[in-house]
Amino acid sequence: MIQPLLGTVNRTAQFMLEAVNNPRDIGAVVPSSPNLAMAMARWLPWEPEAKVLELGAGTGAVTKMLLKQGLAAERLLAVEKSPKLAAMLRKQFPLVRVAEGDAFDLVRLVAEHDPDPDPFAVVISSLPLLNFPQREGMALAAQIRDVLRPGGLLVQYSYNLVKGREERLYCFRRVASEIVLVNVPPAKVTVYRR
């Protein structure tokens, strides 16, 4: 019982250190709560062979929920910019492919780390996409669209609980949203379709 608790404390401390050192890249103050992770994981595809891309995997709070909800580890590619957090993810989830790098170079990262040429069914994003400058956000949204299959979903959370800044996601159509109050701070999960 002590060992899992120490692991959680270590992951949270590392996350907070990364957030202090790189606030623009992290965009959160603490890891996602299980409630937020579940709100994102409920959008997993039904097909067992469908691939999922996770952006900004951090400490693995959402990754853990995706696997708990039945996603096969070999069907998941997790992208994490922080070398320390990427190393933690590899240790915690040895069967998940972890691409260490910047999501702004997404097409190249996917090409290097995903041998399967089929596009992703779902992109789960914990990146602060709506906080990036508009030009950068739009460029990243275009890359996300490029790796998604037609009709694929982008599941994005934000701490902005009111509508706004969605012009960055010009190449998607919003299909659903949900506010998760039991998270620090409360967050909104929005689902977009390619």
N, C-alpha and C positions, 0 to 999 in steps of 0.2 A: 504494500500500500504506500509506503514511503517513497519508493523508487519512482512510480508514475507521477506523484506529486512534485518531486524534485525535478523531474523532466519538464513538467508544465511550468514550474517557476523559472527554470533555466531558459526555456523557449520564450516566455513572456519577457524576462529581463533582457534577452538578446534583441527581441523585437523593439522594446522601448529604447534601447541603446541605438539601434538603427534609425528609429523614428527621430530621435534627437539629433543624430549626426546627418541624416538625409531626409528632412521633413517633406521636401517636394516629391521624393520618390516613394516614400512610405504612405503618406496621406492619412494615417490613422494614429491614434494614441495608444491603443491596446489591440491585441488580436481580436478577430471576429468572434462573437459569442456563438454558442451552439444554435441559438435561435436564428441568427443571421445566416449561419452556414446552412441550416436546414431550409430556410426560405430560398436560398440559391440552389441547393441540391435537388429540390423538388422539380426542377426543370430539366433533369437528366433525360436523355432520349430513351425510348422504350427498347430500341433494337440493341441486342447484346454486342453487336460488332461495331456500333457507332463509336466514333472517336470524340474525345472531349479535350479541350485546351483550357488550362487554367492560367490566368495572367495575374502576377503578383501573389504567388502562393504563400509568401511570408513564413509563418511558423507551422503552416499546415492545418489550421483549424478547419478551413473549407475542404481541403484535400481529404482530411480524415472523414468528413461527413459524406463526401462524394463516394468514397470507398465503402463506407458503412451502408449507404443506400444501394449498393450493389454494382457500382461501376468497377469493372475489372481493371486492376492496376495497369496492365499493359495497354489499355485503351486510353490512358491519361498521359498527356504531356503537360508538365507544370513548368512555367517560366518564372524565374526569380532573378532579379538584378543583383541583390546582395550576395556576395560570395559566402559570407557566414551563414545566412539563412538558407542558401542553396545547399550547403554542406549539411546543415541540420535536417533539411528535407530528405536528402539522399539517405541519411542514417535512419531516419524515422520511417521512411517508405521506400525500402530498397528495390521494390519492383516497379515503382513509378519512374518514368523517364523525367529527369529534371534538366531543363536547359537553363544554364546560368548566362544571363545577358539582359540587355535592355529591350523591352517590348517595342520600342521605337524602331527596332531592327527585326521585327517580327517575322517577316517573310523569310529572311535568311536563317533565323534561328529555327524555324519550323523545318526548312529544307535540310538543315544540318542534323536535327535531332529526331526527325520523324521519317522512318524509311517507307511508310505507307503513303502512296500518292493521293489517296482519297482525302477529300476535304473533311473538316471537322463538322460534327452535327451541332455542337454547342460550344460556345466560348463563355467561360465563367470568369468574370473580371472583378478583381479586388483593387484594381489600379484607380487612382484618383482622376479618372478620365475627364470628368466634368470640371476639374480644377486646372487642367493644363491650359496654356494659352490656346486660343481658338484654332490657329493654324496647326499647332502640334496635335491637338485633339482630333482635328479633322483628318490629318495624315495618318494617325494611329487607327482611327475608325475605318479608313479605307483599307489599311493592311488587315485589320480584323475581318472585314468583308471578303478580302481576297482569299483567306484561308478557310472561310465558312462555306458549306455547301448551300445551294439554292434552298431557301426556306429555313435555313439554319437559324439558331437563336444566339443572341448575345444577352447574357444575364449580367447586369452591372449593378453594383450597389454604390450608394452615395450618401453622404450625410446631409445633403441638401434635400429637405423634405418637401419643398414646393417645386413646382415645375419651373424649369429654366435651364439655360445653357445646353439644351438638347440639340442646338444647331451643329454641335460637334459631331453628332450622330446622324448627319444628313442622309447617309446612305442606308439607313435602317428605318423600319416602321415600328413604332411602339405598340405593343400588344397587351401588356399587363404591368401592374405595379402593386407593391405591397409595402406598408410601413412596418418596420420591426422595432417596437418600442423597447423590448428587453435586449438592449445592446448598449454599449458605452462608446459614443453617444448613440441615440436612436438613429436608425438608418432606413433608407428606402431602397428596395430591390426593384429594379425596372427591367422588363424583358422586351427586347427588340427582335424583330424578324428581318432577315436579309431578303 
